[in-house]
Amino acid sequence: MDPAALEDELTCAVCLQVYQDPVILPCQHSFCLKCIERVWAHTAGPGRFECPQCRRKFNPRPSLERNLTLCNIVEKYNHSQPPAGHVVCDYCYSNPNPAVKTCLKCEISLCSLHLKPHLRNKAFSGHTLTEPVSDLTGRQCPDHKDPLIFYCKDDEECVCVSCAKIGKHKSHTLLSLDEAQVAIKEELQIEIEKLWEVQQNCSSKQRGLEKSEAEIKTRINELKGKLSKSFSEWRRKLEEDEESTLKLIDEEGLQALKQIRSCSEALNKRMEQITFIDGESQTLVQREPLSFIQSD
């Protein structure tokens, strides 16, 4: 069977992709398991389980049985396909094989078997073989559709034979692609060396900045250490001054309190004497005149 027709037979009617884990409904139509479950999750209701292809309704919901025959066919089909991104031989139809070379002259890709005539037959001796190319349009002249085999140094673009002979690049400096590759590599190498010098310069400046950063951090730490030490000494001195000042205040206060207590005691004694004299005076005053006068 033609590969395109086979792929159509293996395409899910919901996602339009090759079946993934196909299941079969009672109506014999198959779908990807996730596709039919997603459809029924959005549309299902009482009596609304139906086939997305023939619209046959099912009540209750039918069981989803794997279509083993279809699973085997899909598995074989997937194994027969070349890996994604690989270029296949243009001469292999029923079972495509990976291409090993692309002929820029014939504009075809060839597997190792179909490449042999290009390697043995002198008729193909002038054909340019390259690594497999999936899209040759980028290697063709947009004006003449011929292969790009020259490099125009003046316009810095690849050109074909027609461009070089009769086209706008006729009087320009032309190089073969190999010569152009060598020249461009040399220019690129010069630019790389310039960039390397710039990189070296930047690296040197970066090392200088890192050194300056380290020196500044060291100075900051040293300054913080000195300030911490100075503040510690100042705090210690202030604490000592505070302690001595408080002690002096206590001593002066005690001396003042001592003097106050001494004065207070003297006053108390004097007041006691006055009280005693007053009492004696009151007693004398109470005597008759002769006794009062004689007691003086």
C-alpha positions in Angstrom: 0.0 0.0 0.0 1.2 3.5 -0.7 2.6 5.1 2.5 0.4 8.2 2.1 -2.8 6.0 1.8 -1.7 3.9 4.7 -1.2 7.0 6.9 -4.8 8.1 5.9 -6.1 4.7 7.1 -4.2 5.1 10.4 -5.5 8.7 11.1 -7.8 9.4 14.0 -10.9 11.3 12.8 -10.8 13.5 16.0 -7.1 14.7 16.2 -6.3 13.9 12.6 -3.0 12.3 13.7 -1.8 8.7 13.6 -3.6 6.7 16.2 -2.2 6.8 19.8 -3.5 3.8 21.8 -6.6 3.2 19.5 -9.9 1.9 20.9 -12.8 0.6 19.0 -16.5 1.4 19.5 -19.5 -1.0 19.0 -20.0 0.7 15.6 -16.5 -0.5 14.6 -15.1 3.0 14.3 -11.8 3.6 16.1 -10.3 6.6 17.8 -7.4 7.5 20.1 -8.3 6.6 23.7 -7.7 10.2 24.9 -9.6 11.7 22.0 -12.8 9.8 22.5 -12.6 10.4 26.3 -12.1 14.1 25.7 -15.1 14.2 23.3 -17.4 12.4 25.7 -16.2 14.5 28.6 -17.4 17.7 26.8 -20.6 16.3 25.2 -21.7 13.3 27.2 -25.0 13.3 29.1 -28.0 11.0 29.5 -28.1 9.1 26.3 -25.5 11.4 24.6 -22.6 8.9 24.2 -22.2 8.9 20.5 -19.6 8.1 17.8 -18.0 11.3 16.5 -17.8 9.7 13.0 -21.2 8.0 12.4 -23.2 9.8 15.2 -24.5 6.5 16.5 -25.8 6.9 20.1 -24.9 4.5 23.0 -26.8 4.1 26.2 -25.3 3.3 28.6 -21.7 4.3 27.9 -20.0 1.5 26.0 -16.7 0.0 27.2 -13.6 1.1 25.3 -11.8 -1.9 24.1 -8.3 -1.6 22.6 -8.2 -2.3 18.8 -5.4 -4.8 18.9 -5.2 -5.2 15.2 -5.0 -1.5 14.6 -2.4 -1.2 17.4 -0.1 -3.7 15.7 -0.5 -1.9 12.3 0.3 1.5 13.9 3.3 0.0 15.7 4.7 -1.4 12.4 4.0 1.8 10.6 5.8 3.9 13.3 8.9 1.5 13.1 9.0 1.9 9.3 9.2 5.7 9.6 12.7 7.4 9.7 13.5 9.3 12.8 12.3 12.9 13.0 14.6 15.3 11.2 16.3 12.6 9.1 16.5 12.9 5.3 15.2 9.8 3.4 16.2 8.4 0.1 14.1 9.7 -2.8 14.3 6.3 -4.6 13.0 4.3 -1.7 9.2 4.1 -1.8 7.8 1.2 0.1 10.3 1.3 2.9 12.2 4.6 3.1 15.8 4.4 4.1 17.9 7.2 5.6 19.8 9.2 2.9 23.6 9.3 3.2 24.3 11.9 0.5 22.4 14.6 -1.5 23.3 15.3 -5.1 23.1 19.0 -5.7 23.0 18.4 -9.5 20.2 15.9 -9.5 18.5 17.5 -6.5 17.9 14.2 -4.9 18.9 12.4 -1.7 20.3 8.9 -1.9 20.7 6.0 0.5 23.9 3.9 0.5 22.4 1.5 -2.1 21.1 4.1 -4.6 24.2 6.2 -4.2 26.4 3.5 -5.9 25.7 4.7 -9.5 26.9 8.2 -8.6 30.1 6.8 -7.2 30.8 4.3 -10.0 29.3 5.8 -13.2 31.5 8.4 -15.0 28.3 10.2 -16.1 27.9 11.4 -12.6 31.5 12.4 -12.0 30.7 16.1 -12.3 27.9 15.9 -9.8 28.4 17.5 -6.4 27.6 15.3 -3.4 27.0 16.7 0.0 25.7 15.7 3.4 21.9 14.9 3.3 19.9 18.1 2.8 16.2 18.1 3.6 15.3 21.3 1.7 17.2 22.1 -1.5 15.4 25.4 -2.1 18.0 27.2 0.0 20.8 25.9 -2.2 19.1 27.1 -5.4 19.3 30.4 -7.2 16.0 32.2 -6.6 16.2 33.7 -10.2 17.4 30.7 -12.3 16.6 27.7 -10.0 20.1 26.4 -10.6 22.4 25.2 -7.8 24.5 27.8 -6.1 28.1 26.9 -6.9 30.0 30.3 -6.8 30.4 33.0 -4.2 30.3 36.6 -5.4 32.9 38.5 -3.3 31.6 41.9 -4.4 28.0 41.3 -3.2 28.9 38.7 -0.6 26.3 36.1 -1.8 26.2 32.7 -3.4 25.3 32.6 -7.1 24.7 30.0 -9.8 26.3 29.5 -13.2 23.7 31.6 -15.0 24.3 34.5 -12.6 28.0 34.3 -13.2 27.8 34.2 -17.0 24.8 36.2 -18.0 23.4 37.7 -14.8 24.2 40.7 -12.7 27.3 39.1 -11.3 29.0 38.6 -14.7 31.8 41.1 -14.1 32.2 40.5 -10.4 34.9 38.6 -8.5 33.8 35.0 -8.2 35.1 32.3 -6.0 34.3 28.6 -5.8 32.4 27.7 -2.6 35.6 25.9 -1.3 37.7 29.0 -1.9 35.0 31.2 -0.4 34.8 29.0 2.6 38.6 29.2 3.2 38.5 33.0 2.7 35.5 33.5 5.0 37.1 31.2 7.6 40.3 33.3 7.5 38.3 36.5 8.0 36.3 34.8 10.8 39.5 33.7 12.4 40.8 37.3 12.3 37.6 38.5 13.9 37.8 35.7 16.5 41.3 36.8 17.4 40.1 40.4 17.8 37.3 39.2 20.0 39.9 37.1 21.9 42.0 40.2 22.5 38.9 42.1 23.7 38.0 39.2 25.9 41.5 39.1 27.4 41.3 42.8 28.0 37.9 42.4 29.6 39.2 39.5 31.7 42.2 41.6 32.8 40.0 44.5 33.8 37.6 42.1 35.5 40.5 40.7 37.6 41.6 44.3 38.4 38.0 45.0 39.6 37.9 41.8 41.6 41.2 42.8 43.2 40.0 46.3 44.0 36.8 44.8 45.4 38.8 42.5 47.7 41.0 45.4 48.8 38.0 47.6 49.6 36.4 44.7 51.6 39.7 44.3 53.5 39.9 48.0 54.3 36.3 48.1 55.3 36.8 45.2 57.7 40.0 46.8 59.1 38.2 50.1 59.6 35.2 48.4 61.3 37.6 46.5 63.5 39.5 49.7 64.6 36.2 51.5 65.2 34.8 48.6 67.2 38.0 48.6 69.3 37.8 52.4 69.8 34.2 52.3 70.7 34.8 49.4 73.1 37.6 51.5 74.9 35.3 54.5 75.0 32.5 52.5 76.4 34.9 51.0 79.0 36.2 54.4 80.0 32.7 55.8 80.2 31.6 52.9 82.4 34.7 53.5 84.6 33.9 57.3 84.8 30.3 56.5 85.5 31.2 54.1 88.3 33.7 56.5 89.9 31.3 59.5 89.6 28.5 57.5 91.2 30.8 56.4 94.0 31.9 60.0 94.6 28.3 61.1 94.7 27.5 58.3 97.2 30.5 59.4 99.4 29.6 63.1 99.3 26.0 62.2 100.0 26.9 60.1 102.9 29.1 62.9 104.4 26.3 65.4 103.9 23.8 63.0 105.5 26.2 62.4 108.4 26.5 66.2 109.0 22.7 66.6 108.9 22.2 63.7 111.4 24.8 65.3 113.7 23.1 68.7 113.6 19.8 67.0 114.0 21.0 65.2 117.2 22.4 68.5 118.6 19.1 70.2 118.0 17.2 67.4 119.6 19.4 67.7 122.7 18.9 71.4 122.8 15.2 71.0 122.4 15.2 68.5 125.3 17.1 70.9 127.4 14.7 73.7 126.6 11.8 71.4 127.4 13.4 70.5 130.7 14.0 74.2 131.6 10.5 75.1 130.6 9.2 72.3 132.8 11.3 73.5 135.7 10.2 77.1 135.1 6.6 76.1 135.2 7.2 74.4 138.6 8.9 77.4 140.1 6.2 79.7 138.8 3.7 77.6 140.8 5.5 78.2 144.1 4.7 81.0 146.5 6.7 84.2 146.2 9.3 83.6 148.9 10.2 80.1 147.7 10.3 81.3 144.1 12.7 84.2 145.0 14.9 82.0 147.1 15.3 79.2 144.5 17.0 81.6 142.1 
